[in-house]
């Protein structure tokens, strides 16, 4: 039966070699290993990889991603079922493929974004199981790291710069450290929470061309001045706020309540953070998500657009760090997160909006339980011997 079909929008083919134990090889004097090669199709609108054979691979190469053709090739049913080929009347796969096309993704960025997402990963348990939780563990397992200070000339050829006395801002920078010890017994005052959100995420001004074309000014730079990063909050311990999930409205400086997750809030926070328990009890967790269409509206199929989104999240986290430090709060940021679990909880479509990192803030604990990197002892003073 003739079908009207085209190839999916973004498709990569990977020849993957797999190595296994081979007893026959070992007995016959070989190295005891067998090597097999598989071809895997990776599509940005699908959740998983699809193994294809040589004939399917060649058919995918012949089909156009943009021109519909009529075909009754016997290989089509399996490729249609997998979503690698799109039929004109296939509502499910075509809807996802069309959404990807409409998003103006640069194809390699779309693939990177899709494949890098985690689900239900416990990164802490993985580190513990592999004995890679401390700097000494890493050194023992991995050998020495690349040099801590890159040298590009002889010492005698360097131009020495004057050392200058620091001011209050320098002192605040010295106090900036990643907090791994939050105080679960001290609620964060609503005023402090509101000040943090206003400083970091709120619009401070706007330029309006018309009702549909508005550009915002915030305290943090953004690629193209587009500010596509949203803040979805996991509020756990703030005076006057019901614990739960919220979206921060950056123009109205208001919280928009969202449905509760399918598990207790503390468990969801820990799951979202891939098991990083030293962060998960912070009073406020801010999930930084990118609205891709906001950026890709200007930077269509642009090779640098996704990089700009990552930079945006980094800029916001630094503003959050500095604001928290100035207010006497602890803060953190991490990209080791379970994106798929977060997407489900907040109702996000990964082709249009997805999490890149989580930042959090709150009162520091009174005692250091989990090690923090504070070599200057600006946060945790050493106990006199």
C-alpha positions as CSV (number, residue, x, y, z in Angstrom):
1,X,0.0,0.0,0.0
2,X,1.4,3.4,-1.0
3,X,2.0,5.7,1.9
4,X,3.0,9.4,2.0
5,X,6.1,9.6,4.1
6,X,9.2,11.6,4.9
7,X,12.2,11.1,7.2
8,X,12.1,12.7,10.7
9,X,13.7,16.2,11.0
10,X,16.8,15.4,13.0
11,X,18.5,12.0,12.7
12,X,22.0,10.8,13.5
13,X,23.4,7.4,12.9
14,X,26.0,5.9,15.2
15,X,28.1,2.8,14.5
16,X,28.6,1.5,18.1
17,X,31.1,-1.2,18.9
18,X,30.4,-3.5,21.8
19,X,33.1,-5.6,23.4
20,X,32.2,-8.8,25.3
21,X,33.9,-11.9,26.8
22,X,34.6,-14.7,24.4
23,X,35.6,-18.0,26.0
24,X,36.3,-19.7,22.6
25,X,38.7,-16.9,21.7
26,X,40.5,-17.3,25.1
27,X,40.7,-21.1,24.8
28,X,42.1,-20.9,21.3
29,X,44.9,-18.5,22.4
30,X,43.1,-15.2,21.5
31,X,42.5,-12.2,23.7
32,X,39.2,-13.6,25.0
33,X,37.2,-10.7,23.6
34,X,34.5,-10.5,20.9
35,X,33.6,-7.3,19.1
36,X,30.3,-6.6,17.4
37,X,29.1,-3.5,15.7
38,X,25.6,-2.2,15.7
39,X,24.0,0.8,13.9
40,X,21.9,3.0,16.1
41,X,19.5,5.7,14.9
42,X,19.3,8.7,17.3
43,X,16.4,11.1,16.7
44,X,15.9,14.3,18.6
45,X,12.1,13.9,18.9
46,X,12.4,10.3,20.4
47,X,13.2,9.3,23.9
48,X,15.5,6.4,23.0
49,X,17.8,5.0,20.4
50,X,16.7,2.6,17.7
51,X,18.8,-0.2,16.3
52,X,18.6,-0.4,12.5
53,X,20.0,-2.9,10.0
54,X,22.0,-2.1,6.8
55,X,18.9,-1.9,4.6
56,X,17.0,0.3,6.9
57,X,20.0,2.6,7.3
58,X,20.2,3.0,3.5
59,X,16.5,3.7,3.2
60,X,16.8,6.4,5.8
61,X,19.6,7.9,3.8
62,X,17.5,8.0,0.7
63,X,14.4,9.6,2.2
64,X,14.1,13.4,2.4
65,X,13.3,15.1,5.8
66,X,11.5,17.9,3.9
67,X,9.8,16.4,0.8
68,X,6.9,14.0,1.1
69,X,7.1,11.0,-1.2
70,X,4.8,8.1,-1.9
71,X,6.3,4.7,-1.1
72,X,5.3,1.1,-0.4
73,X,8.7,-0.1,0.6
74,X,8.5,-3.2,2.7
75,X,11.0,-1.7,5.2
76,X,8.7,1.2,6.1
77,X,6.4,-0.4,8.7
78,X,9.2,-0.9,11.3
79,X,10.7,2.6,10.7
80,X,7.2,4.2,10.9
81,X,6.5,2.3,14.2
82,X,9.9,3.5,15.6
83,X,9.2,7.1,14.6
84,X,12.3,7.4,12.3
85,X,10.0,7.8,9.3
86,X,6.9,10.0,9.6
87,X,3.7,9.2,7.8
88,X,1.4,12.0,6.7
89,X,-1.4,10.6,8.7
90,X,0.6,9.5,11.8
91,X,-0.7,11.9,14.5
92,X,1.6,10.9,17.4
93,X,5.0,10.8,15.8
94,X,4.2,13.6,13.4
95,X,3.1,15.9,16.2
96,X,6.5,15.5,18.0
97,X,8.5,15.8,14.8
98,X,6.5,18.9,13.8
99,X,7.1,20.5,17.3
100,X,10.9,19.9,16.8
101,X,10.8,21.5,13.4
102,X,8.8,24.5,14.7
103,X,11.4,25.0,17.5
104,X,14.2,26.1,15.1
105,X,16.7,23.9,16.8
106,X,20.3,23.5,15.5
107,X,20.3,19.7,14.9
108,X,23.5,18.9,16.9
109,X,22.2,21.0,19.9
110,X,18.8,19.2,19.7
111,X,20.5,15.8,19.9
112,X,22.8,16.9,22.7
113,X,19.9,18.3,24.7
114,X,17.8,15.1,24.2
115,X,20.5,12.6,25.0
116,X,21.9,14.4,28.1
117,X,18.7,14.3,30.1
118,X,18.6,12.0,33.2
119,X,15.8,10.1,34.8
120,X,15.8,8.7,38.4
121,X,19.6,8.8,38.6
122,X,21.2,8.8,42.1
123,X,24.5,10.4,41.4
124,X,25.6,10.2,45.1
125,X,25.1,6.5,45.3
126,X,27.0,6.1,42.0
127,X,29.9,8.1,43.4
128,X,29.9,6.1,46.7
129,X,29.7,2.8,44.9
130,X,32.7,3.7,42.8
131,X,34.6,5.2,45.8
132,X,34.9,8.6,44.1
133,X,33.4,10.9,46.7
134,X,36.6,12.7,47.9
135,X,39.5,14.5,46.2
136,X,41.8,11.7,47.5
137,X,39.4,9.1,45.9
138,X,39.5,10.9,42.6
139,X,43.3,11.1,42.7
140,X,43.6,7.4,43.5
141,X,41.1,6.3,40.8
142,X,41.9,8.7,38.0
143,X,45.5,9.7,38.5
144,X,46.5,13.4,38.8
145,X,44.3,16.0,37.1
146,X,45.5,18.4,34.4
147,X,47.6,21.3,35.9
148,X,45.7,23.7,38.1
149,X,47.4,26.7,36.6
150,X,48.2,26.8,32.9
151,X,51.7,28.2,32.0
152,X,52.4,29.7,28.5
153,X,55.7,31.4,29.1
154,X,58.8,31.3,31.2
155,X,58.5,32.9,34.6
156,X,61.1,35.6,33.7
157,X,59.0,36.6,30.7
158,X,55.8,37.3,32.7
159,X,54.6,40.8,33.3
160,X,53.8,41.1,37.1
161,X,50.6,43.0,37.9
162,X,50.2,45.2,41.0
163,X,48.4,43.7,44.0
164,X,45.6,46.0,45.1
165,X,43.8,46.2,48.4
166,X,40.4,44.7,48.4
167,X,37.2,46.6,49.2
168,X,33.8,45.4,50.6
169,X,32.9,43.8,47.3
170,X,36.1,41.8,47.3
171,X,35.3,40.7,50.8
172,X,31.9,39.5,49.7
173,X,33.4,37.6,46.8
174,X,35.7,35.8,49.2
175,X,32.7,34.7,51.2
176,X,30.9,33.2,48.2
177,X,31.0,29.4,48.6
178,X,28.8,26.5,47.7
179,X,26.6,25.7,50.7
180,X,26.2,22.0,51.5
181,X,24.8,22.5,55.0
182,X,21.4,24.1,55.2
183,X,19.5,24.5,58.4
184,X,16.2,22.6,58.1
185,X,14.9,24.0,61.4
186,X,15.1,27.7,60.5
187,X,12.4,28.8,58.0
188,X,13.5,31.5,55.6
189,X,11.6,34.8,56.1
190,X,9.3,35.7,53.3
191,X,10.9,39.1,52.9
192,X,14.3,37.5,52.3
193,X,12.9,35.0,49.8
194,X,11.1,37.8,48.0
195,X,14.3,40.0,47.9
196,X,16.3,37.1,46.4
197,X,13.7,36.4,43.7
198,X,13.4,40.0,42.8
199,X,17.1,40.6,42.6
200,X,17.8,37.4,40.5
201,X,14.8,36.8,38.4
202,X,12.6,39.9,38.3
203,X,12.2,42.2,35.3
204,X,13.7,45.6,36.3
205,X,12.5,47.4,33.2
206,X,11.1,46.8,29.7
207,X,11.2,48.0,26.2
208,X,7.8,47.5,24.5
209,X,7.4,47.7,20.7
210,X,3.9,46.4,20.9
211,X,1.9,44.0,23.1
212,X,3.6,41.0,21.5
213,X,7.1,42.3,21.3
214,X,8.5,43.1,24.7
215,X,12.2,43.0,25.8
216,X,13.1,42.9,29.5
217,X,15.9,44.4,31.5
218,X,17.2,42.2,34.4
219,X,20.2,42.3,36.7
220,X,21.8,39.5,34.8
221,X,22.9,39.5,31.1
222,X,21.2,37.3,28.6
223,X,22.0,36.3,25.0
224,X,20.3,38.7,22.6
225,X,18.6,40.4,25.6
226,X,15.9,37.8,25.3
227,X,15.9,36.4,28.9
228,X,14.5,32.9,28.0
229,X,15.3,31.4,31.4
230,X,12.4,30.7,33.8
231,X,12.5,29.9,37.5
232,X,10.3,27.1,38.8
233,X,10.4,26.9,42.6
234,X,10.4,24.0,45.0
235,X,9.4,25.9,48.2
236,X,10.1,23.8,51.3
237,X,10.5,26.1,54.3
238,X,9.5,29.8,53.9
239,X,7.5,31.7,56.4
240,X,4.1,32.5,55.0
241,X,4.3,30.2,51.9
242,X,2.7,26.9,51.6
243,X,5.3,24.3,50.7
244,X,4.9,23.1,47.1
245,X,5.7,23.9,43.5
246,X,5.5,27.3,42.0
247,X,6.4,29.3,38.9
248,X,7.9,32.8,39.4
249,X,6.3,35.5,37.3
250,X,9.1,37.8,36.5
251,X,7.0,40.9,35.5
252,X,4.4,40.7,38.3
253,X,7.0,39.6,40.9
254,X,4.5,36.9,42.0
255,X,4.4,33.2,42.6
256,X,2.0,31.0,40.5
257,X,1.1,27.8,42.4
258,X,1.4,24.5,40.5
259,X,0.1,21.0,41.2
260,X,1.9,19.0,43.8
261,X,4.3,16.3,42.7
262,X,3.2,12.6,43.0
263,X,5.5,12.0,46.0
264,X,6.3,13.9,49.2
265,X,8.0,17.2,48.5
266,X,11.2,16.3,50.2
267,X,11.5,13.1,48.2
268,X,10.9,15.0,45.0
269,X,13.5,17.6,45.8
270,X,16.1,14.9,46.4
271,X,15.0,13.0,43.2
272,X,15.2,16.3,41.2
273,X,18.8,16.8,42.5
274,X,19.9,13.2,41.6
275,X,20.3,12.2,45.2
276,X,22.4,15.2,46.4
277,X,21.0,15.3,49.9
278,X,23.3,18.1,51.0
279,X,21.3,20.4,48.7
280,X,17.9,19.0,48.8
281,X,16.8,20.4,52.2
282,X,17.4,24.1,51.1
283,X,14.3,26.2,51.9
284,X,14.0,27.3,48.3
285,X,15.2,25.4,45.2
286,X,15.0,27.3,41.8
287,X,14.8,25.1,38.7
288,X,16.3,27.1,35.9
289,X,14.5,26.2,32.6
290,X,15.0,27.5,29.1
291,X,12.2,28.5,26.9
292,X,13.8,27.5,23.6
293,X,11.4,29.3,21.3
294,X,12.2,32.6,23.0
295,X,15.8,32.3,22.1
296,X,15.4,30.5,18.8
297,X,12.9,33.1,17.6
298,X,16.0,35.2,16.9
299,X,18.7,32.6,16.6
300,X,17.1,30.1,14.3
301,X,19.1,26.8,13.7
302,X,22.0,28.8,15.1
303,X,25.1,26.9,16.2
304,X,25.6,29.1,19.2
305,X,22.0,29.5,20.5
306,X,22.1,26.5,22.9
307,X,25.4,27.6,24.3
308,X,23.9,31.0,25.0
309,X,21.1,29.3,27.0
310,X,23.7,27.4,29.1
311,X,25.5,30.7,29.7
312,X,22.3,32.4,30.8
313,X,21.7,29.8,33.5
314,X,25.3,30.3,34.7
315,X,24.9,34.1,34.8
316,X,21.7,33.7,36.9
317,X,23.3,31.3,39.3
318,X,26.2,33.7,39.9
319,X,23.8,36.6,40.6
320,X,21.9,34.3,43.0
321,X,25.2,33.3,44.7
322,X,26.2,37.0,45.2
323,X,22.8,38.1,46.4
324,X,22.6,35.2,48.9
325,X,26.2,36.0,50.1
326,X,25.3,39.7,50.6
327,X,22.2,38.7,52.6
328,X,24.1,36.2,54.8
329,X,22.5,33.1,53.1
330,X,24.0,30.0,51.7
331,X,23.6,29.1,48.0
332,X,24.4,26.4,45.5
333,X,24.0,25.5,41.8
334,X,24.2,22.1,40.2
335,X,23.6,20.7,36.7
336,X,23.5,17.1,38.1
337,X,19.7,16.9,37.9
338,X,17.1,14.4,36.8
339,X,15.5,16.4,33.9
340,X,12.8,13.9,33.0
341,X,11.5,13.7,36.6
342,X,11.4,17.5,36.7
343,X,9.7,17.8,33.4
344,X,6.9,15.5,34.5
345,X,6.4,17.3,37.8
346,X,6.2,20.8,36.3
347,X,4.4,19.7,33.1
348,X,7.2,20.7,30.7
349,X,7.6,19.6,27.1
350,X,11.3,18.9,26.6
351,X,11.1,20.2,23.0
352,X,9.9,23.6,24.1
353,X,11.1,24.1,27.6
354,X,13.5,22.1,29.8
355,X,15.7,22.4,33.0
356,X,19.4,23.1,32.7
357,X,20.3,23.5,36.4
358,X,19.0,23.9,39.9
359,X,20.0,26.7,42.3
360,X,19.0,27.0,45.9
361,X,19.3,29.3,48.9
362,X,18.6,29.5,52.6
363,X,20.0,29.7,56.1
364,X,23.3,27.9,56.7
365,X,23.4,25.2,59.4
366,X,25.2,26.0,62.6
367,X,27.6,23.1,62.2
368,X,29.6,21.8,59.3
369,X,28.4,18.2,58.6
370,X,29.1,17.8,54.9
371,X,32.5,19.2,53.6
372,X,32.4,22.5,51.8
373,X,35.2,24.0,49.7
374,X,36.3,27.0,51.8
375,X,40.1,27.0,51.8
376,X,40.2,30.7,52.9
377,X,38.1,29.9,55.9
378,X,35.8,32.8,55.1
379,X,32.6,30.8,55.9
380,X,33.7,28.1,58.4
381,X,36.3,29.2,60.8
382,X,38.8,26.6,61.9
383,X,38.4,25.5,65.6
384,X,41.5,26.6,67.6
385,X,43.6,23.6,68.6
